[in-house]
Amino acid sequence: MRVMVVGGAGYIGAHVVRLLEERGDEVVVVDDLSYGSKDRIGSAELVQLDCADSSHYPELLGALEGVDAVIHFAARKQVGESVEKPAWYYQQNIGGLALVLEAMAEKGVKKMIFSSSAAVYGMPDAEIVPEDIEKHPINPYGETKLFGERMMAACERAHGLKWIGLRYFNVAGAGAPDLGDPAILNLVPMVFERIVAGKNPLIFGDDYPTPDGTCVRDYVHVQDLAVAHLEALEYMNRCEETGKDMEYHAFNVGTSTGNSVKEVIDMVAKVTGIPFTPEVSERRAGDPPRLIADSSRIREVMGFEPKYGLEETVRSAWEAWQVKPGKR
């Protein structure tokens, strides 16, 4: 297959690009390199452009030539920033995806795997969150992901797009030392950055209605998540080959277990051996107290099983952090 990976030079995208290349697929990466790096995509073709910029639409059309499927990662993803700059987030995330979908329709590309998010759920009235629960995002980032799914559903009705939205929970770790998280946007690298600089890590709120007062999340290893994308693509291909309609479009990707922010920070202390005392700061706007995936659907439909636990996840992230510390 020839697969276009939008945002393929970034953290999660680069893991998927590597898996696709390892199995022999032809890969074209579309990325503006704002968070990614060319040295993370191996021998894949790179088309450097900003999908949210309509002036790049002709180049996007050209990159889609001969493509069989698109895996879409490109998005702004900071919850707090989305609260501060909502219009920009809508323009970047919704506008960028809309241009990709328009180009796919023009070129007759019918398959899309979309990087969605657990943020579509908001603050659900359930400890373990299934896909079909009512969705009420509490921040603009989550709204952009939910609207992205709705756009793809509309494209399905309009011109037969086949699509799957993978709703990630919290992603961490590294599938290889050279594929660590290059941005300081997620909890684990944020903790690393501070402790390496001799500072104490920050906990944003310790008064949530959780056992230790800190937010609880479902942390999935990035390598497991990358495998889930290939499983989703194969599931889509199997349905096409057999003439069977896909019963579901949305799938949670997580471990179905939760760890609090404090538990993750304690694991960082164990893995790194660096002494520190966490400092409590104010809550961040738009953070729900608890989000844990009900991952039964992806297990039953695709046979997907995560392999890695919290300690393996944090340890792999720490090993990757030490490979190129000077570039952060």
N, C-alpha and C positions, 0 to 999 in steps of 0.2 A: 504494500500500500504506500501511497504518497500521502503523508499527513502534515498538515500545517499546524504548528503549535504557536499560538498567539501569546506572547509573554513567555516564550520558551527559554529565555536567558535568565529568568528569575529563579527564585529559590525552588519552588515546587516544579515549575515548568522544566527546569534543567534536569531534574530527576526523571521526568517522563521522557524527555528527549533521549537521555542515555538508554533507557529501557527500550525505546522504539528502535534506536540504532543497533542495540545489541541483538535484537531479534530480526534485523535485516530490513526494516522499513526505510523508505526514503523520507527524509524529514526536511521541511523548510520552516525556519523560525522567523516569526515576525515580532520585532521587539524594538522599542525606542531606546533601550539600554539605560533608562532612568534608574532602575533598580537592579538590572541584570548586567552580565558581562559576556563578551564574545568567547572568552576562554572556557566557558562552562558548557558549550554546546557541541563539542567534538567536531566532527566533520560535517555537521548539518549546515545547509545553506542558510545564510542570514540575510533577511531583508529588513533594514533598519528604517522604521517609520513609526509614527504615532497614529494608532488607529482611530483615536478620537479627533484627529485633525482631518476635516473633510478634504483639504487640499491634497492629501496623500491617497485619496480614493483610487486614482488610476494605478498607482503602484500596488495597492492592495489587490486590485483586480488581476494584475499581472502575476502576483505571487500565488494566486489561486489556480493558475493554469495547471491542469492535470491533477489537482488535489482530489483525493477520495474522501477525506474527513478532516474536520477542524477540531482541535482541542484548545479551548479558550481560557486563558488565565489572566489576561491583562486587566488590571483594575487598581484603583486606589483603595486602600484597605484599613486605614486607621480610624477606629470608631470615634475617638475624640475629635480628630480633624474633620470628620464628616459632620459632626454637630456644629463645628465652628464655620465650615465652608460648605453648606449643603448644596447650593446651586452648582458649585464647581464639581462636587461629587456626582451629581446627576449628569452633568455634561460629560464628564470623563467616563463614568462606568456605563451609563445607559446610552449616551451618544456613541461611545466607542463600539459597544456591542451592536448597536443598530447599524452602523456602517459595515461591520463585518457580516452581519446577516443579510444586508442588502447586496453586498458583493457576492456572497454565496449564492443568493437567489439568481443573480445575473449570470453567474458562471455555472449554475446547475449543480452545485455541491450540496448534497442532501444530508450529510451526517455531522452532528455537532455534539461534543462532550463539553459541558459548561462547568466552570469553577463557580459553584454557588457557595452558600455559607449557612451555618447554624444561626447566624444573625437574622435570618428570615423569620425565626420563631419569636423573637423578642423575649418576653418573660412569661413563658408558658406555664400553665397550671398543672405541671407534671414534672416529676423528678427525672424520669427517663422519657425522652421526647421522641414520639413517632412522627413519621413524615406527614401523616394526614391530620395532625392536630391543627387547630386554627392558628393562623400566622398573623402576628401583629408586631412587626419590627419596631424597635424603640429608638432607632437612630437612622440617619439617612443612608449610611453604608448598607445596613440590612435591607432598607427599602429598595436600593438599587439592585441588589441581588434578587429579591423577590420579583421585581418588575422585569429583570432579565429573563427569568423563567417564563413569565407571562408573555413576553415578546416572542420567545421561541415557540410557545404554544400557539400563538397567533400565526407565526410563520408556518407551523405544521398545518394549520387549517387552510392557509392561503396557497401554499405551494409544496406541501408534502415533506417539509423538513422532518428528519428523524433526529430526536434530541434526547439527551440525558443530562440532568442537573445533579451534580454530586455536591451535597451539602456538607462541607467540611466542619469539623469541630476544631479544636485547637491543634495546630500542627507544630511539630518540633523534631529535632534530631537531624541526622545526615546519613544518606545512603552510602556516601564515600567521603573521605576527609576533604576532598576538593570541592564538595558540593554543600558546604555548610551555609546557613542562612546569612546572606551578605548584608542584610539590613537590620537595624536595631529597632524593630517594630513589634517583635513578639517577646513574650515573657522571658524565655530562657536566654536569648542573646542580650536582652536588656540587663539581666542579672549578671551575666558574664562581663559585660562592659564595665559595670560599676565595680565589681569586686577586683577585676584586674587593675583598675585605676586606684585601688585602695579605698574605695567608697563602699558604704553599706547599700545593699539593694533596697528598693522602695516597694512597699505594699500599698496599693491604692485602696484603702478602706479595710478596716478589720471589724466592722459592725454590721456585716451582712447576716441574714438569717440562715447561717450555715454552721456546722459543728465547731469550727475554730474562728468563725467570723470573717474569713476571707472567701473570695469568689471560688466556686468549684467549677471545673471544666473537664471535658473529656479530651485528653491529650493523645493524639495519634501520631505515630512515627511517620515522617515524610516518605520513607521508602514504602511503607504499607499503603500510603495514600497514592503514590505513583503507580503501584501495582493495580490499585482500584480503577485507575483511568484505563489501563489496558484491558482489564476485565470488562469494563463498561463498553469499550469499543468492540470487544469480541462478542459480548452479549448482543449488541446491536447487529453485528454481522451475522450471527446465528439466526436471529429473527428474520433478517432479510433473506437468508438462504432457504429457510423453511417456509417463508411466506406467513409467518406468525406475527401478529401485531404485538408490540411491546405493551405489557400490562401496566407497567409503571414508567414514569419519566424521572421522578425525584427519588434519590437515595441518600440516606445519611451515611457518612463515613466516619466511624469512630470506633472506640473499643467497648462501649457500653459500661465503662467504669469511670468514676470521677476522682480527680485529685484537686485539692485546694491549692491556692497560690502558696500558702505556707508550706504545704507538703512538697511542692515542686522546689521551692527555695531550699528546704531542708535536704532534698536529694542533690541539689547543686553543691551544697556544703559537703556532703558525703563523697561525691564524685571528684570534686576538685581538691579537697583537703585544705581549702583556704578558709581561715576563720573570719567570721563577720557577724554582725548583729543587724537584722533587718530593721528598717525604719518605716513607720506607718505614716502615710500621707493621706490627703483627702481622696475621696472616691473620684473616679473619672466619670464624666457624663456619659450616660447611655450603657453602662455595664449591668447586665442582669446578674443576680446572685448565683444562679446555678444553670448549667447547660450540659446535659449528658445525653449521648446519642442512644436511641433505640436502633441498633444496627442489624436487626433481624432480617429486614427486607433484603439488603445487599447480600447477606449470608445465604438466604434461601434462594434468591433468584440467580445470583452470579457465582455462588460458592466462595465468596471472598471471606478470608479470615485474617485479621491482623496478627502479626507474629511477634511484635515487640512490646515490652512493658515500659514503665516509666524510667527505671534505672538504665535500661539499654538505650532509651531515647536520649536521656540527658548525657550519658557517657559518650554516645556518638557525636552529639552536638559539641561537647567539650573537646573531643579529639579533632574535630573539624575547625573549631575556633583557634586552636593552637597552630594550625598549618600556615595560615596567612594573617597573623594578628596585625601586621603593619598596614593592611589594606582597609582596616575598619576605623 
